[in-house]
Amino acid sequence: MNEDLITIGKILKPIGLQGEVKVSLLTDFSERFDNLKAVIVQSGRELPYRLQILRVRHGAPFIYLTFVGLVDIDSVERLRGGLIQVPASERIVLPQGSYFQSDLIGMDVCLKDGTCLGKIAEILETGGNDIFVVTAEKGELLIPAIRKFVKEIDLARKKVEIDPVEGLLDL
């Protein structure tokens, strides 16, 4: 499978005896599962599986899936821990000014004067606002992902421009 894939869930474990699996969501859009016909399951131990979805059941904060042809616990046990992926072409279209976290990872973080501080290595979700974890020469920087500090996100140039308050970069 040579296409670009995005991960939207992780199979936690089989549920019951009829081949249903419990899925932890790795997307903010649980409703996207309702229209999926097939997914790719990447288990790490074996080649990826392309599986057709028979049934989707919502049970917040999880999704429960049943796949065509996998009708018992033994047939889905090998999927445990597998990542549920879809082609990048099936991404949800986001509103203007919204971004996928995966698009931001690896982007350069620069000041308004052009000085580059480092790259986004991770994004922490704190409940209030996200925090960009930036790997810099002098260590790790934590930049709140709010408009007060983040002035521009340029996906084409893979660059985030920030204007931090005095002292933020000294921590």
N, C-alpha and C positions, 0 to 999 in steps of 0.2 A: 504494500500500500504506500504509494509515493505521494499522496496528497497531503497538504497541510491540515493538521487536525487540531481541534481545540477540545479541552477536557471540560465536561459539564457535570460530572458526577463520579462517585467512587462507590463500588459495590462493597457493602459492609459484610453481609452474610446472607445465607439462604433463610427464608421465612416459611415455616410450615413444610408440608411434604409434597406440594404441587408444583415446585419449580419457581416460586416467586423469590425475588431478592430485594433486600433493603438497600436503598441507595442514599448516600449522603450527597447533598447538593453542593456543587462547586460553581454555581451560577446564581445570580439574583433573580432569575426568571424561571421559576418552577413550571409555569404554564407551557414552556417550550417543549416539554416532554409530551404534551397532549397531541401534538401534530407530527411527532417523529414516527416514521415508519420503520427505520433501522438505525442502528448505532454500531460503532466499532468498540469492542472491549479489548483493552490492552492489559494483559495480566502480568507481563514481565517474565513469567516463567515459560510462556509458549508464544507462538505466533498470534497476532491479533485475530480476534473473531469478529466477523461481520454478522450481526444478529438482527433478525426482524422482531419488532415489538408486537406482542399479542395483546397485552393489557397494561395500562398505567393506572395506578391507584395513588391518590394523594393522602398523606398522613403527616402533616406538618410536624417537624421540619424535614421530614424525609419523603421520598418517592419510593413506591414499590412497583417493580417491573416483573412482567412475565414475558418470556421470549418464545417464539414459535419453535416447536420441536424439543424444547427443554421442559419436560413435564414432571420431573421429580427432583428431590433434593440432591441426589447423586450427580445429576447432569449439570446442576448449577454450582455445586461446591467448588469446582475448578475455577470459577469466576471470582471467588472471594478475593477482595483486595484489588480487583481490576478497575482500571479507569475507563469510564464511559466517555467516548469521544465522538465528535461529529466533524465533517469537513468544515474548514474555515469559511467556505462559501455559504454555509448555513447559519452563520452568526446572526444574532438578533441585531437589527438596526437600532442604534442608540440615538437619543436626542442630541442635538447640537450641544457641544460643551461637555459631553459625557464620554468616558473612555473605558476600554477594557483594561484591567490591571496588567494582563499579559502584554499589552502594547506598550506599557510604560516601563516595564522591567528592562534594564539595559540602556535606557535613555540617558544622555548627558544632562547633568544639572549645572546650569551656568548662571552667573550673576548678570545683571543688566549691562554691565560694562564688557561682557564677553568672557570673563574669567570663568573657566570650567572648574567645578569643585570635585566632581566625581560622577559616578553612575548610580542610578536607582537599582538597588540589589533586591529590595523587598518592599512590600507595602503592608503596613500593620493596620488592621481595622480595629479602632478603639471604641466604636459606638458613637462618639461625637463627631469626629472627623478622622480621615485616614492620615497616616504618617508615612512619608517617604523615607526609607532607610537608604542613605546614600553612602557608598563606599568611596572614601576620599583618601588622599595621601596621608593626612594626619589622623586617620581613623574613621570611625563611623559617625555620620551626621544624621540627625533626626529632623526632618523638615515637615511641619504640619501642611497637609495638602488642602490649604484654604486660599481663597482668592486674595486675601490680604498679603500673602507671601508669594504664591504662585501666579505669575503675571501672564505667562504664555506656555501652552503645550503645543509643540509643532511636531506632529507625527511624521510628516514627510522628512524633516531634518533630524528626527530622533533627538529632540532637544527640549528641555524644560527650562524656562527662564524664571528665576526667582528674585525677589527683592526682600531679603530678610530684615527684621528689625535688628537694631544694634544689640550685639551680645548673643544672638541666636546661634551663630556659627562658632562661638567661643566655648560652648559647653562640651 
